[in-house]
Amino acid sequence: MTSRYAFRLATTWHPAKDDEPLAYLLTLTNLSDEPIRDFRLCVSGPGRIDPAASVEGATLTARLSNHSEFAPPLDFVLQPKTSWTITARGLSYPLRHWTDGGTTAYLVLADGTTSPVAITPTRAIGDNAPLKRGAEIYPVPVRVDVPLSIVPWPQAVSISGRRSVPLGLALLPRDDEAKRAADIFETLVQSLFPVEGIVRPQAEGGLPVTLRIAEGFKAEAYAIRFGDQTEVTASTRSGLLYGLITLGQIVRGARLHPETFVFPLEGDICDEPAMRWRGTHLDVSRQFYGSAEISQFLNILAWNKLNRFHWHLSDDEAWRVEIDAYPELVSVGAWRGHGLPIPPLLGSGPEAMGGYYTKAAIREIIRLADDLGIDVVPEIDMPGHCYSVLQSLPWLRDPKEAGEYFSIQGFPNNCLNPAREETYQFVETILDELLELFPSKTIHVGADEVPADAWTGSPQAKARLAQLGSDNAAVLQADFLKRVQASLTKRGRITGAWEEAAHGSGIDKNHCYLNGWHTVEISAKLAAEGYDIVVCPGPVYYLDMANSPDWSEPGAGWAGWSEPEKLYNFDPVEGWSTSQRERFLGVQTCIWSEPMTDRAVFDRLVFPRISALAETGWTRPEAKSWSRFKALAGLMPILYGFRSEA
């Protein structure tokens, strides 16, 4: 809304030094010509001010996770062209990067209306380095070890000579599946590189390329033959598509950098993936990504030969999928704003902000993913991380529950109650609708970060725990997962979950897989216990973690940091036994969206690290080369097109 006032908020981080404790300073300046009184300052950002924090210059009047509300001292007046400073000591975690601080702010005025506040990125005392945004630029060198531009690198390459670089590819499919692969590839390159004309007829300089289905290949394998005739063969449409992607990458590299890369005169490429699960996870709850963004992201995954998209559709901050039986999930749970059941969080302001995916939009995304050989694994996180669900459907709570417990992110009483039949009716109903939408054999149910003291104020939960002979919340979650998994197994689906699902041994190892997200050691232990594992450790594969420990880098830091070279060289199964490796499904990155209020930050955090993961998933370890990958990374597409200016 418009306001006659103008304000600016500057936030500053003072790391602990000598005897001085750390401090977070918020300085509000009244830029208008009118004084203001009886107001409250609301700020949100990944950094969370602890409810027990020491606050000087104001009173912390409300706090939900990363949303904080401050009131000035009684009778305080902020005069024109003057400033008011709040000092907070005692955050939930120390700020490590510029995106940890406040990202949006607004005032609640005496009459209840709101006024916007301009906010500048948080600065750290003693660090004046330029703040980094946009994907890091990886220049293509003049000299490279291998003169072909292919990411991820194939299993076997035997080529010689060079021919004049074709202007594009004229695709000549020999059967229906080949025709379908050709059409999908043409749509893909038009989406990713709309002005390059990678697919073009022979009359416009396109190189004839024969496509055909042949026996003898594994599902995602392919072969390319160069010579008098260029040919791509595979036994599946996905294999043909991967072969065309490789050919498209070779053409792009040779056209854009003819001094560095060649188009081969003759030879062969024989290729297949090293791992069956090569994926990425995207959290659309903390930040919402529209259907067009999701579709283009899938195109980029395909160009990297990634084949799993783990779609994190619900969390405390929002619910993002249309469910006919419970329209409140999107009418309430998909939106954040001042005065709404879910306040502004993580960069959202006082106005209603959010969104959700209609069933029609999801079906279109599923169709695209199927074309691209990508399995879409939906996740509804439960029983924890359900604050948005419970704000939308409060009748799911035990009506006699008393007291509060808090999640690690600061949400109160955010877990579905496993002792209530209403919970299972809700879960069964949403599963009915989700399974109709998502054809994937795998449905992910979350099961992470349930507080140790969850449900302690619920008489129903206490009664159920007594029946189970325990007072441990993990046992109650295991009871919940056993029942939910049984429902999915009966429907022919595999249950996916985060590693905490193993707590209490409630989940059947024969019909599940777990995401190992803490450490590789924990993943190895779970594999030894008989669980199928997708490795995605936070210290390496969480792409919300910053690229370096520098304050000037965006991203989170609670799990450390992971530069592209570290991620590229990381061995996800180092030291695993043969029996443990038999339980290893593959790898995936996880994109948690707390710091990604800025799409240029998304580009910096995700690229080229997602391509580095793709090469781990596809290329044999002995064939990997960081120097080669670094020379090629700049040719890979990014989502929003932001490149670093540093």
Buried (B, 14 or more C-beta within 10 A) or exposed (E): EEBEBBBBBBBBBBBEEEEEEBBBBBBBBBEBEEEBEBBBBBBBBBBBBBBEBEBEBBEBEEBBBBBBBBBBEEEBEBEBEEBBBBBBBBBBBBBBBBBBBBBBBBBBBEEEEBBBBEBEBBBBEEEEEEBBBBBBEBEBBEEBEBBBBBBBBBBEBEBEEBBEBBBBBBBBBBEEBBBBBBBBBBBBBBBBBEEBBBBBEEEEBBBBBBBBBBEEBEBBBBBBBBEEEBBBBBBBBBBBBBBBBBBBBBBBBBBBBEEBBBBBEBBBBBBBBBBBBBBBBBBBBBBBBEBEBBBBBBBBBBBBBBBBBBBBBBBBBBBBBBBEEBEBBBEBBBBBBBEBBBBBBBBBBBBBBBBBBEBEBBBBBBEBBBBBBBBBBBBBBBBBBBBBBBBBBEEBBBEEBEEEBBBEBBBBBBBBBBBBEBBBEBBEBBBBBBBEBBEBEBBBBBBBBBBEEBBBBBBBBBEBBEEBEBEEBBBBBBBBBBBBBEBBBEEEBBBBBBBBBBBBBBBEBEBBBBBBBBBBEBBBBBBBBEBBBBBBBBBBBBBBBBBBEBBBBBBBBBBBBBBBBBBBBBEBBEEBEEEBEEBBBBBBBBBBBBBBBBBBBBBBBBBBBBBBBBBBBBBEEEBBBEEBBBBBBBBBBBBBEBBBEE
